[in-house]
C-alpha cells in the first residue's frame, strides 16, 4: 500500500497545476452562476416566469437541464449543473488517460513496472487520485455555492452531484484505457463519451413531462442512460435525495474493480482493441506535411463529425415537439420577442439557432485539437525527426492549420446538413435548402479565431498550450453563453468571438464581423509561424 500511495503523490505532483486550475475553475463557474442568478432573478416572480417558460421549452431543457422549483438554489442548479458536470467529466477523463494509456505509450509505465510492485499498482493509484480530486472538487463547488448565499445542505448535495459525475468518469476513463491502443484514441473516445452523456441527458430532459404549475419537469427515461441525468435527480435545493449519487458511486466502484482485474491480467502496452498495423508504403499524399496531418487527424475528425451530426439531427428531430409546445403558450412567444426584438422569428428558428451555436463550439474544438496535435508530436520527439528533413517549420505549422480550418468547416457543414435532413424528415423544413448549412458556417470565423489563438500559444508557450488552448475555448463559451446571466460588462462579453457570430436563421448574417474575425485568424496564423521559427523545439 505504501508503494501505491507513493505513486499517488508522484502523479499528484505531476498534475498539481492542471488539477488546481480545473478544480478552482469549475468551482468559480458555479459561484459565478449562483451570484448571477441571485442578482438577475432576485424577485420570486421573475424566477417563476423563467422556470415556467423553460418547463415547456425543449430547447431550454436540452441545453440547461431540469427545472426543479423556483427557489434561487433550484434555479442556480438548473442553469449551471449540466455545464459543470461536463467539465468535471472532461477533467477526470484526461487525468486518468494521461497516467494510464499515455504513460504506457511513452514508456513511463514500463519504468514504474520494473520495480517490485503489483501490476495494477499504477492504475490503483490513478483511480485513488481521480477519486480524491473529485472529492476536493465537490467540496470546492459546495463552498462556492455557499459563498454565494445558497443553503449549506443543498450546496453540499449539489457539489456532491458534480463530484459524483466526475468520479464516475474516472472509472469510465480507466476502462477506456484498457480498450484503446493509444493515448490519443483513448482521449478522443473518453471525451466523446462525456459529450454523448450530455446529449442523452438533453434528449431525456427535452422529452420530459412538466408539472401542472410549470415549476418542475420529470425527465424521460433516456436521461437514465446518462450519469449527468442521474446527478440532477439528486434535486439538491428542493427535495435533496442522495440515492441517485449512491447509484453513481456504486457503478463507478464496480467498474473500477473490473478495470483492476483486467489490468492485472493484461500485458503492459497491450489493449483489448489491438492497433492496426500501418501500410508498408505511404499512400498518395503520405510524403507531405498535409498528408501526414490528415492521416493523424482523420479518426479524430470523424469523431467530431459524428457529434456534430448527432447535434444537428437533434435540432431537426425535435422540430415537431417544439412546434406543438409553442401552439398554446403565449408566454413563450413573449420571451422570443424579448430575446429577438423586432424579429418575427419562430421558436423552431430560435431552437435551431441555439443548437447550431453549440455546433460552432464543436467546430472550434475540432480545430483546436488539430493544432494541439503539433504539441504532442513535439513533446514525444517525432517533430524533431520530421523537421530534420529539408522542410521548414512554417510549412509544418501551415499544413496543420489548413487541416484545422478544414476541420472547422467540415464539422459545421455536417451539423447544418444533419439539421436540414432532420427538419425535412419531420416535415418542418422551411427556407432555402442550404439555409441551415449557412447558419452553421456562420460560426466558422469565430471558431477560426480560437484555432489561430491556440496556434500562437503553441508557438509562444508550448508547454502551456494544451491547458491554455482548451481554457480559452471554455472562457469564450462561458462569456458567450453566460455573460448576460452573470451581468458581465459588455466589453468583457465582446471578448468572446462567439458573441460576434450571427445566430442564423434568427439574425441576418453579418459579413463585416465575419471578415474582421477571418482577418484576425489569418493574422494570428502569421504571428504563430513567425514565433515558431524563432524558438527551439521543447520536450
C-alpha positions, 0 to 999 in steps of 0.5 A: 500500500505504501508503494501505491500511495507513493505513486499517488503523490508522484502523479499528484505532483505531476498534475498539481497545476492542471488539477488546481486550475480545473478544480478552482475553475469549475468551482468559480463557474458555479459561484459565478452562476449562483451570484448571477442568478441571485442578482438577475432573478432576485424577485420570486416572480421573475424566477417563476416566469423563467422556470415556467417558460423553460418547463415547456421549452425543449430547447431550454431543457436540452441545453440547461437541464431540469427545472426543479422549483423556483427557489434561487438554489433550484434555479442556480442548479438548473442553469449551471449543473449540466455545464459543470458536470461536463467539465468535471467529466472532461477533467477526470477523463484526461487525468486518468488517460494521461497516467494510464494509456499515455504513460504506457505509450511513452514508456513511463509505465514500463519504468514504474513496472520494473520495480517490485510492485503489483501490476495494477499498482499504477492504475490503483493509484490513478483511480485513488487520485481521480477519486480524491480530486473529485472529492476536493472538487465537490467540496470546492463547488459546495463552498462556492455555492455557499459563498454565494448565499445558497443553503449549506445542505443543498450546496453540499448535495449539489457539489456532491452531484458534480463530484459524483459525475466526475468520479464516475468518469474516472472509472469510465476513463480507466476502462477506456484505457484498457480498450484503446491502443493509444493515448490519443484514441483513448482521449478522443473516445473518453471525451466523446463519451462525456459529450454523448452523456450530455446529449442523452441527458438533453434528449431525456430532459427535452422529452420530459413531462412538466408539472401542472404549475410549470415549476418542475419537469420529470425527465424521460427515461433516456436521461437514465442512460446518462450519469449527468441525468442521474446527478440532477435527480439528486434535486439538491435545493428542493427535495435533496435525495442522495440515492441517485449519487449512491447509484453513481458511486456504486457503478463507478466502484464496480467498474473500477474493480473490473478495470483492476482485474483486467489490468492485472491480467493484461500485458503492459502496452497491450489493449483489448482493441489491438492497433492496426498495423500501418501500410508498408508504403505511404499512400498518395499524399503520405510524403507531405506535411498535409498528408501526414496531418490528415492521416493523424487527424482523420479518426479524430475528425470523424469523431467530431463529425459524428457529434456534430451530426448527432447535434444537428439531427437533434435540432431537426428531430425535435422540430415537431415537439417544439412546434406543438409546445409553442401552439398554446403558450403565449408566454413563450412567444413573449420571451422570443420577442424579448430575446429577438426584438423586432424579429418575427422569428419562430421558436423552431428558428430560435431552437435551431439557432441555439443548437447550431451555436453549440455546433460552432463550439464543436467546430472550434474544438475540432480545430483546436485539437488539430493544432494541439496535435503539433504539441504532442508530436513535439513533446514525444520527439517525432517533430524533431525527426520530421523537421530534420528533413529539408522542410521548414517549420512554417510549412509544418505549422501551415499544413496543420492549420489548413487541416484545422480550418478544414476541420472547422468547416467540415464539422459545421457543414455536417451539423447544418446538413444533419439539421436540414435532413432532420427538419425535412424528415419531420416535415418542418423544413422551411427556407432555402435548402442550404439555409441551415448549412449557412447558419452553421458556417456562420460560426466558422470565423469565430471558431477560426479565431480560437484555432489561430489563438491556440496556434500562437500559444503553441508557438509562444508557450508550448508547454502551456498550450494544451491547458491554455488552448482548451481554457480559452475555448471554455472562457469564450463559451462561458462569456458567450453563453453566460455573460448576460446571466452573470451581468458581465460588462459588455466589453468583457462579453465582446471578448468572446468571438462567439458573441460576434457570430450571427445566430442564423436563421434568427439574425441576418448574417453579418459579413463585416464581423465575419471578415474582421474575425477571418482577418484576425485568424489569418493574422494570428496564423502569421504571428504563430509561424513567425514565433515558431521559427524563432524558438527551439523545439521543447520536450 
